[in-house]
Amino acid sequence: MQKFDVIVVGGGMVGASVALSLAEQGLTIAVIEKQQPSHVDDSAPYNLRVSAISLGSEQLLKQLDVWQHIVSQRHAPYRKLAIWESDYSYTEFDAASISQPHLGHIIENHVIQHAIWQKLSGHNNVQLFVGESVTALVQDNKQCNIQLSNSEHMSAKLLLAADGAHSTIRQLANIGTTGWDYQQSAMLINVETEYEQQDITWQYMTPQGPRAFLPLQHNQASLVWYDSPDKIKQLLSLNNQQLTDAVEATFPSRLGKVSVIDKGAFPLTRRHANRYSQGRVVLLGDAAHTINPLAGQGVNIGFKDVKALVEHIVSAIAEGKPWDNKDVLKGYERARRTDNLLMMSAMDAFYFGFKHPSGVVKLLRNAGLAIANKAPVIKEQALKYACGL
Ligand SMILES: Cc1cc2nc3c(=O)[nH]c(=O)nc-3n(C[C@H](O)[C@H](O)[C@H](O)COP(=O)(O)OP(=O)(O)OC[C@H]3O[C@@H](n4cnc5c(N)ncnc54)[C@H](O)[C@@H]3O)c2cc1C
């Protein structure tokens, strides 16, 4: 049986970054990932899965020394962020107002994952188990023992579950969740645009859900069309030309002419684990929480989980205390649960506020946006929070 300090299950953006952070502390790490991370090819069409990476997440990726690698691939920085429901409530945030060169970057998820994996594979204290998943988990007060799909057994002092929204480890550890289905889906549509690359990301709010624009490199963009599952199902059945027509008829005219390249859809679910650890099993990223993606915060709060857990482990090591005990895991949960809940609740208030059909609520939300637009201090604070600063 192989023994490690830490086993990380799930080598997505969150799992790979926590594995790399702990490997750099000299701990021995196993990463178990069921899918081979996809190859990055700048000449291939843009992958549909892109994320708005905040300044806070950029700092973590810089600390891990993978940022340069990431931005040497395709990426699109944005300096401004706009939101409106009517012309009267148009609100724009600018990086200059918080003395930053940009607010974030739109980057393909697999570009981030690939950059971290490149660095991970150079560490002698890391073993990567690709194409494997965990079939059994038993823990005692000293270690976690797991069995892989290839029947191999291994043990570790901590088992970190970063295996995404449908986490197997969360289930094997008997950690329940609370949440709900938003009865809405998000359709991701990659398009070629008439306009040159832009440095703004925007959201036009409609009663059916937001219509969002995320810039990609050159004349390309990622659009997000939020709507009822039935409507999204109908849109998915259209061919690219028909969908192009539907986009141009529904998105605001500032989008200009577009041509659909690729499309896909995801149901929206809110999920929050009832606890972030159980014995020696710890949850991070989407395994711990899934959030409405309308403000692009999901992986950004996952990266904050990584920072918090690593900080607690590193300070225990520095103080000569055990780094794998209850106090460390409780400290991590204290640092992250309230913050994650706050972000999830803020997104829900936003989502339900803009979905409400009442004319009075519409008046209030538009007035709220208009007031916020003219209140620099509120805007600055909201922007810093969204940027993870
Ligand atoms: C439509 C949409 C748009 C979004 N936009 C943004 C955005 O702009 N900004 C943002 O911050 N977030 C965004 N998100 C959220 C973001 O995609 C997720 O929060 C992020 O991918 C979570 O990363 P993760 O590493 O925790 O989980 P995942 O990305 O789900 O990775 C989990 C990994 O675990 C592996 N795995 C799963 N099960 C097992 C198993 N049993 N054994 C071994 N390996 C396993 C998977 O193969 C995968 O590699 C969006 C989400 C959606 C749906």
The ligand as an SDF file (V2000), in Angstrom:
LIG
                    3D

 53 58  0  0  0  0  0  0  0  0999 V2000
  -22.0990   27.9940  -17.1700 C   0  0  0  0  0  0  0  0  0  0  0  0
  -21.0190   28.1870  -16.1440 C   0  0  0  0  0  0  0  0  0  0  0  0
  -20.2040   29.3080  -16.2030 C   0  0  0  0  0  0  0  0  0  0  0  0
  -19.2300   29.5330  -15.2310 C   0  0  0  0  0  0  0  0  0  0  0  0
  -18.4570   30.6500  -15.2780 N   0  0  0  0  0  0  0  0  0  0  0  0
  -17.5730   30.9000  -14.2980 C   0  0  0  0  0  0  0  0  0  0  0  0
  -16.7710   32.0930  -14.3000 C   0  0  0  0  0  0  0  0  0  0  0  0
  -16.8430   32.9320  -15.2060 O   0  0  0  0  0  0  0  0  0  0  0  0
  -15.9120   32.3100  -13.2560 N   0  0  0  0  0  0  0  0  0  0  0  0
  -15.8150   31.4190  -12.2260 C   0  0  0  0  0  0  0  0  0  0  0  0
  -15.0630   31.6830  -11.2710 O   0  0  0  0  0  0  0  0  0  0  0  0
  -16.5160   30.2720  -12.2170 N   0  0  0  0  0  0  0  0  0  0  0  0
  -17.3920   29.9920  -13.2210 C   0  0  0  0  0  0  0  0  0  0  0  0
  -18.1210   28.8380  -13.2010 N   0  0  0  0  0  0  0  0  0  0  0  0
  -17.8930   27.8650  -12.1290 C   0  0  0  0  0  0  0  0  0  0  0  0
  -16.6260   27.0460  -12.3510 C   0  0  0  0  0  0  0  0  0  0  0  0
  -16.6700   26.4180  -13.6270 O   0  0  0  0  0  0  0  0  0  0  0  0
  -16.5040   26.0050  -11.2580 C   0  0  0  0  0  0  0  0  0  0  0  0
  -16.6550   26.6340  -10.0050 O   0  0  0  0  0  0  0  0  0  0  0  0
  -15.1330   25.3340  -11.3240 C   0  0  0  0  0  0  0  0  0  0  0  0
  -14.9940   24.6020  -12.5150 O   0  0  0  0  0  0  0  0  0  0  0  0
  -14.9570   24.4130  -10.1190 C   0  0  0  0  0  0  0  0  0  0  0  0
  -13.6700   23.8660  -10.1790 O   0  0  0  0  0  0  0  0  0  0  0  0
  -13.3480   22.5350   -9.3680 P   0  0  0  0  0  0  0  0  0  0  0  0
  -11.9250   22.2160   -9.6560 O   0  0  0  0  0  0  0  0  0  0  0  0
  -13.8020   22.6690   -7.9520 O   0  0  0  0  0  0  0  0  0  0  0  0
  -14.3270   21.4440   -9.9930 O   0  0  0  0  0  0  0  0  0  0  0  0
  -14.3860   20.8750  -11.4860 P   0  0  0  0  0  0  0  0  0  0  0  0
  -13.9990   21.9010  -12.4710 O   0  0  0  0  0  0  0  0  0  0  0  0
  -15.7150   20.2320  -11.6160 O   0  0  0  0  0  0  0  0  0  0  0  0
  -13.2500   19.7570  -11.4860 O   0  0  0  0  0  0  0  0  0  0  0  0
  -13.4550   18.5230  -10.8290 C   0  0  0  0  0  0  0  0  0  0  0  0
  -12.4010   17.5510  -11.3420 C   0  0  0  0  0  0  0  0  0  0  0  0
  -12.5530   16.3170  -10.6390 O   0  0  0  0  0  0  0  0  0  0  0  0
  -12.5650   15.2310  -11.5550 C   0  0  0  0  0  0  0  0  0  0  0  0
  -13.3920   14.1900  -10.9430 N   0  0  0  0  0  0  0  0  0  0  0  0
  -14.7390   14.1950  -10.7740 C   0  0  0  0  0  0  0  0  0  0  0  0
  -15.1230   13.1020  -10.1180 N   0  0  0  0  0  0  0  0  0  0  0  0
  -14.0030   12.3800   -9.8800 C   0  0  0  0  0  0  0  0  0  0  0  0
  -13.7550   11.1470   -9.2260 C   0  0  0  0  0  0  0  0  0  0  0  0
  -14.7450   10.4330   -8.6970 N   0  0  0  0  0  0  0  0  0  0  0  0
  -12.4920   10.7090   -9.1510 N   0  0  0  0  0  0  0  0  0  0  0  0
  -11.4680   11.4270   -9.6790 C   0  0  0  0  0  0  0  0  0  0  0  0
  -11.6400   12.6110  -10.3060 N   0  0  0  0  0  0  0  0  0  0  0  0
  -12.8980   13.0780  -10.3980 C   0  0  0  0  0  0  0  0  0  0  0  0
  -13.1530   15.8060  -12.8340 C   0  0  0  0  0  0  0  0  0  0  0  0
  -12.7480   15.0740  -13.9700 O   0  0  0  0  0  0  0  0  0  0  0  0
  -12.5570   17.2220  -12.8220 C   0  0  0  0  0  0  0  0  0  0  0  0
  -11.3000   17.2770  -13.4380 O   0  0  0  0  0  0  0  0  0  0  0  0
  -19.0780   28.5910  -14.1760 C   0  0  0  0  0  0  0  0  0  0  0  0
  -19.8730   27.4410  -14.1210 C   0  0  0  0  0  0  0  0  0  0  0  0
  -20.8380   27.2380  -15.1000 C   0  0  0  0  0  0  0  0  0  0  0  0
  -21.7120   25.9940  -15.0270 C   0  0  0  0  0  0  0  0  0  0  0  0
  1  2  1  0
  2  3  1  0
  2 52  2  0
  3  4  2  0
  4  5  1  0
  4 50  1  0
  5  6  2  0
  6  7  1  0
  6 13  1  0
  7  8  2  0
  7  9  1  0
  9 10  1  0
 10 11  2  0
 10 12  1  0
 12 13  2  0
 13 14  1  0
 14 15  1  0
 14 50  1  0
 15 16  1  0
 16 17  1  0
 16 18  1  0
 18 19  1  0
 18 20  1  0
 20 21  1  0
 20 22  1  0
 22 23  1  0
 23 24  1  0
 24 25  2  0
 24 26  1  0
 24 27  1  0
 27 28  1  0
 28 29  2  0
 28 30  1  0
 28 31  1  0
 31 32  1  0
 32 33  1  0
 33 34  1  0
 33 48  1  0
 34 35  1  0
 35 36  1  0
 35 46  1  0
 36 37  1  0
 36 45  1  0
 37 38  2  0
 38 39  1  0
 39 40  1  0
 39 45  2  0
 40 41  1  0
 40 42  2  0
 42 43  1  0
 43 44  2  0
 44 45  1  0
 46 47  1  0
 46 48  1  0
 48 49  1  0
 50 51  2  0
 51 52  1  0
 52 53  1  0
M  END
$$$$
